[in-house]
Amino acid sequence: MGRFLVLLSLFVLFGFSGSAIEKNINDSKWTKPMDTLQSQIDVPDTLAEVTGILDQLQQLWKKLSNSFDGLVLKQKNNESEESKSIKLVAPTEQPFSIHNVELGETKTEIEAITGPAKRVSLNEYGTDWYTYHNNYQQFFMVMYDKNNQATGLYTDQDLISSKSGIKMGTPKETVRETLGEPLTKLQKGFIIYQFEKDRDYDMYLVDDVYVTIFYDKHEGNTVTALQLISKNMEEHKSDYYTEASPALKEGFEYQLFDLTNASRVNHQLPILTWDQHVRETARKHSSDMAKNDYFSHTNLKGQSPFDRMKEDQIIFQLAGENLAYGQLSSIFAHEGLMNSLGHRENILRNGYVYLGVGVAFNDKSQPYYTENFYAK
């Protein structure tokens, strides 16, 4: 996993800085002037009229103040509910748990606590990721088997608990001291896939569970995410890459979008809005790269991401693009992007408002990922 890890990043801002590729947007076709507001006040002729108006304004203010106080109180309560932390406990049956959920628990048991999933999308195991969160707080994903028992778990937030004490923020050295040397290869059928030595994750087989621990090299090589897949589910997946399909393409797109927002919440940034329009721009570029066997921000016509966005009638003042290729899932793609500084800066840029993700597969079912960010 990560064997084909190739990552590029690109962003655009006003002006020029360092060696980054940037673009200044001054063309009036792509900007819209602020509307001008005008108002007119009529002054009453008598003091009585003034006094009457003041009395009415005072009463109105009292009503507005009461309404405002109630609104603020409700908003604070909602914020408190969203940010309320989970009291994590060590798992009883499995080596790891996420959101106090262990593999083998039923969907009914899990959703009795979390409520229904926010999204259900196809993954590389031929089943679905069920995504649970509260405005991307307490974000985790669960994969169920045919008996509706959890057979896979993932999170990139502080929801990790273990019998060994490994949790979010644990140093890589401590993980290896605790669990030993990680796996160096994975066999699928008659093919053995060798992991890269310089990778940003470790994989272990612990009590019939494939445990993948991701590290953040920009945070001291500490644990930043965890994926748990049962041995049965992993071995049921016969090939390294899953056969391409429209449903898998859409699943990868939405998963990468959700993962991006979960990471933004981790860094106290506003979540991005899904943009269908720029998703089509991203899809076309991924398809072009997959079909014509190249990997670049500049397509074979010489068009940059900004040229392609303008061609698709997308109005922007700030825009950026991330590319990834060859990762077997959106989880591995996202974790790789977060460990590449340019991509990370795009994912965590405060000025972006919209994001569209486009995925395509080549004839070997290897995925190409394009993320297009922008703000008007």
C-alpha positions in Angstrom: 0.0 0.0 0.0 1.5 3.3 -1.1 3.5 1.4 -3.7 2.4 3.8 -6.3 2.3 6.9 -4.1 2.7 10.0 -6.3 1.5 13.3 -5.0 1.4 16.8 -6.5 -0.1 20.1 -5.2 -0.9 23.5 -6.6 -2.5 26.5 -5.2 -3.4 30.0 -6.3 -3.4 33.3 -4.3 -3.2 37.0 -5.2 0.4 38.0 -5.9 3.5 35.8 -6.0 5.4 34.1 -3.2 8.3 31.7 -3.3 8.4 29.0 -5.9 4.7 28.2 -5.8 2.7 28.4 -9.0 0.2 31.2 -8.4 -2.2 33.3 -10.4 -3.6 36.8 -9.9 -7.3 37.0 -10.9 -8.1 40.5 -12.2 -10.2 39.8 -15.2 -13.6 41.5 -14.7 -15.3 38.4 -16.2 -14.4 36.5 -13.1 -15.2 39.1 -10.5 -18.5 40.6 -9.4 -18.7 44.1 -7.8 -20.4 44.5 -4.5 -23.9 45.8 -4.8 -24.5 49.3 -3.5 -27.0 49.8 -0.7 -28.8 53.1 -0.3 -31.3 54.2 2.3 -33.3 57.3 3.1 -34.5 58.5 6.5 -37.4 60.9 6.9 -37.1 63.1 10.0 -40.4 63.8 11.9 -41.5 67.4 12.4 -42.6 67.3 16.0 -41.1 66.1 19.3 -44.3 64.0 20.0 -43.6 62.0 16.8 -40.0 61.6 17.9 -41.1 60.4 21.4 -43.6 58.0 20.0 -41.1 56.5 17.7 -38.5 56.2 20.5 -41.1 54.3 22.6 -41.8 51.9 19.8 -38.1 51.4 19.2 -37.6 50.7 22.9 -40.4 48.0 22.8 -39.0 46.5 19.7 -35.5 46.4 21.2 -36.8 44.5 24.2 -38.4 41.9 21.9 -35.3 41.7 19.7 -33.1 41.4 22.8 -35.1 38.5 24.2 -35.1 36.8 20.8 -31.4 37.4 20.4 -30.6 36.0 23.9 -32.6 32.9 23.2 -30.8 32.5 19.8 -27.4 32.8 21.4 -28.2 30.4 24.2 -29.5 27.8 21.7 -26.4 28.3 19.5 -24.1 27.8 22.5 -25.9 24.7 23.5 -25.6 23.3 20.0 -21.9 24.1 19.9 -21.4 22.5 23.3 -23.3 19.4 22.1 -21.2 19.1 18.9 -17.8 19.6 20.6 -18.7 17.4 23.7 -15.9 14.8 23.9 -16.5 11.1 24.2 -15.2 9.4 27.3 -13.1 6.6 25.8 -12.7 3.3 27.5 -10.3 0.4 26.8 -11.9 -2.3 24.6 -12.9 -5.5 26.2 -12.8 -8.0 23.3 -10.6 -6.5 20.6 -7.1 -4.9 20.7 -8.5 -1.5 19.5 -11.8 0.4 19.5 -12.9 3.5 17.8 -15.6 5.7 19.4 -15.9 2.9 21.9 -17.0 0.6 19.0 -15.3 -2.7 18.6 -15.3 -5.0 15.5 -18.1 -7.5 15.8 -20.7 -5.1 17.3 -23.9 -4.8 15.4 -25.2 -1.9 13.4 -28.2 -1.7 15.7 -26.0 -1.4 18.8 -23.8 1.2 17.1 -26.6 3.4 15.8 -28.5 3.3 19.1 -25.7 5.6 20.3 -24.7 7.4 17.1 -27.9 7.7 15.2 -28.1 6.9 11.5 -25.1 7.3 9.2 -24.6 10.7 7.5 -23.4 8.9 4.3 -23.2 5.4 2.9 -20.7 4.9 0.1 -19.1 1.9 -1.7 -15.5 1.1 -0.7 -12.7 -1.1 -2.1 -13.9 -4.1 -0.1 -17.1 -4.4 -2.1 -19.2 -3.2 0.8 -20.0 0.2 2.2 -18.5 2.7 4.6 -21.1 4.1 6.9 -20.0 7.6 7.9 -20.9 8.9 11.4 -20.3 12.5 12.7 -21.8 15.6 14.0 -20.8 18.4 11.6 -17.6 16.4 11.2 -17.0 16.3 15.0 -16.6 12.8 16.4 -16.0 11.5 12.8 -15.6 7.8 12.2 -16.6 5.2 9.6 -17.9 1.6 10.0 -18.0 -1.2 7.5 -20.5 -4.0 8.1 -20.6 -7.6 6.9 -23.7 -9.4 5.6 -24.8 -10.0 9.2 -24.6 -6.3 9.9 -21.7 -6.7 12.3 -18.8 -4.2 12.2 -16.0 -5.7 10.1 -14.0 -2.5 9.5 -13.5 0.8 11.4 -11.6 4.1 10.7 -11.1 7.5 12.3 -8.7 10.4 12.0 -9.9 12.0 15.2 -9.3 11.5 18.9 -11.6 8.5 19.2 -8.9 5.7 19.4 -8.6 3.5 22.4 -6.6 0.3 22.9 -5.6 -2.3 25.5 -2.0 -1.4 24.9 -2.4 2.3 25.5 -1.9 3.4 21.9 -4.1 6.4 21.0 -4.1 9.5 19.0 -0.8 11.3 19.3 1.3 8.2 20.4 4.8 8.4 18.9 5.7 6.0 16.1 8.6 4.6 18.3 6.2 3.8 21.1 3.9 2.0 18.7 6.7 -0.2 17.4 8.0 -0.8 20.9 4.5 -2.0 21.9 3.5 -4.0 18.8 6.9 -4.9 17.4 8.0 -4.7 13.8 5.2 -4.1 11.3 4.3 -6.1 8.3 6.5 -5.5 5.3 4.3 -7.2 2.7 0.7 -8.3 1.9 -0.2 -11.3 -0.2 -3.2 -11.2 -2.5 -3.8 -14.5 -4.3 -0.4 -15.5 -5.9 0.9 -11.9 -5.8 2.9 -10.5 -2.9 2.9 -6.7 -2.5 5.9 -5.2 -0.9 5.4 -2.1 1.2 7.7 0.9 0.8 10.3 1.2 3.5 9.8 5.0 3.8 6.0 5.0 4.4 3.8 7.0 6.6 1.9 4.1 8.2 2.5 0.7 9.8 0.3 -2.4 9.3 0.0 -5.2 11.9 -2.0 -8.4 12.1 -3.2 -8.5 15.7 -5.8 -11.1 16.9 -7.1 -11.6 13.4 -7.4 -7.9 12.7 -5.3 -6.0 10.2 -4.4 -2.8 12.1 -3.2 0.1 10.0 -1.7 3.0 12.0 -1.1 6.2 10.1 1.4 8.8 11.3 1.6 12.5 10.9 5.2 13.4 10.1 4.4 17.1 10.5 3.3 16.4 14.1 6.4 14.5 15.2 5.5 11.1 13.5 2.7 10.6 15.9 -0.5 8.5 15.4 -3.0 10.5 13.3 -5.5 7.9 12.1 -6.4 4.3 12.5 -8.0 1.7 10.3 -9.2 -1.7 11.5 -10.1 -4.5 9.0 -11.0 -8.0 10.1 -8.8 -10.7 8.7 -11.7 -12.4 6.9 -12.7 -9.2 5.2 -9.1 -8.4 4.1 -8.5 -11.9 2.8 -11.9 -11.9 1.0 -10.5 -9.0 -1.1 -8.6 -11.0 -3.7 -6.8 -8.2 -5.6 -4.8 -5.2 -4.5 -6.9 -2.9 -6.6 -10.7 -3.3 -6.8 -12.4 -3.6 -10.2 -13.5 -0.1 -11.2 -17.1 0.8 -11.3 -19.2 4.0 -11.3 -20.3 3.3 -7.8 -16.8 2.9 -6.5 -15.7 6.1 -8.3 -18.5 8.0 -6.5 -17.7 6.3 -3.2 -14.0 7.4 -3.4 -15.1 10.9 -4.2 -17.4 11.4 -1.3 -15.0 9.6 1.1 -12.2 11.9 0.2 -14.5 14.9 0.7 -15.5 13.8 4.1 -12.0 12.9 5.1 -10.9 16.4 4.1 -13.6 18.1 6.3 -12.8 15.8 9.2 -9.1 17.0 9.0 -10.2 20.6 8.8 -12.3 20.2 12.0 -9.2 18.7 13.7 -7.4 22.0 13.0 -10.3 24.3 14.0 -11.1 25.3 10.4 -14.5 25.7 8.8 -15.8 22.8 6.8 -16.0 23.0 3.0 -19.2 22.8 0.9 -19.5 20.1 -1.8 -19.6 21.7 -5.2 -21.1 19.6 -8.0 -19.9 22.0 -10.7 -16.2 21.8 -9.9 -16.5 18.1 -9.2 -17.1 17.7 -12.9 -14.0 19.7 -13.7 -12.0 17.4 -11.4 -13.6 14.3 -12.9 -12.7 15.3 -16.4 -9.1 15.9 -15.4 -8.8 12.5 -13.6 -10.4 10.8 -16.6 -8.0 12.5 -19.0 -4.9 11.4 -16.9 -6.2 7.9 -16.6 -7.0 7.5 -20.3 -3.8 9.1 -21.6 -1.4 7.8 -19.0 0.0 11.0 -17.5 0.1 12.7 -14.1 0.3 16.5 -14.1 -1.6 19.6 -13.2 -1.1 20.7 -16.8 -3.2 18.6 -19.3 -2.1 17.6 -22.8 -3.7 20.8 -24.2 -1.4 22.9 -22.0 -4.3 24.0 -19.7 -3.7 24.6 -16.0 -6.3 23.9 -13.3 -7.3 27.6 -13.5 -7.8 27.4 -17.3 -10.0 24.3 -16.9 -12.1 25.9 -14.2 -12.6 29.0 -16.3 -13.5 26.9 -19.2 -16.2 25.3 -17.1 -17.6 28.7 -16.1 -16.4 28.5 -12.5 -15.9 32.0 -11.0 -13.1 32.1 -8.4 -10.6 34.4 -6.7 -8.8 31.7 -4.8 -8.3 28.2 -6.1 -6.1 25.2 -5.7 -5.7 21.6 -6.8 -4.4 18.4 -5.3 -3.6 15.2 -7.3 -2.9 11.7 -6.1 -2.5 8.5 -8.1 -2.3 4.8 -7.3 -3.5 4.7 -3.7 -5.9 1.8 -3.2 -8.5 3.9 -1.3 -9.4 7.4 -0.4 -8.1 6.8 3.1 -4.6 6.1 1.9 -4.8 8.9 -0.6 -5.9 11.4 2.1 -3.3 10.3 4.6 -0.6 10.6 2.0 -1.8 14.1 1.0 -1.7 15.2 4.6 1.9 14.1 4.9 2.9 16.2 1.8 3.3 19.8 2.8 1.9 21.4 -0.3 -1.2 19.2 -0.3 -1.6 19.7 3.4 -1.6 23.4 3.0 -4.3 23.2 0.4 -6.4 20.9 2.6 -6.0 23.2 5.6 -6.2 26.6 3.8 -8.5 28.9 5.6 -9.8 30.8 2.6 -11.3 28.0 0.7 -15.1 27.5 0.7 -15.9 24.9 -1.9 -14.5 21.5 -2.8 -15.2 19.0 -5.6 -13.5 15.6 -5.9 -13.2 13.7 -9.1 -11.9 10.1 -9.4 -11.2 7.9 -12.5 -9.6 4.5 -13.0 -7.1 3.4 -15.7 -7.3 0.0 -17.4 -5.6 -1.6 -14.4 -8.2 -0.2 -12.0 -5.6 2.1 -10.5 -7.4 5.3 -9.3 -6.5 8.9 -10.1 -7.8 11.5 -7.6 -8.3 15.2 -8.3 -9.4 17.7 -5.6 -10.4 21.2 -6.8 -10.7 23.8 -4.1 -11.9 27.4 -4.6 -13.5 30.5 -3.1 -15.4 33.2 -5.0 
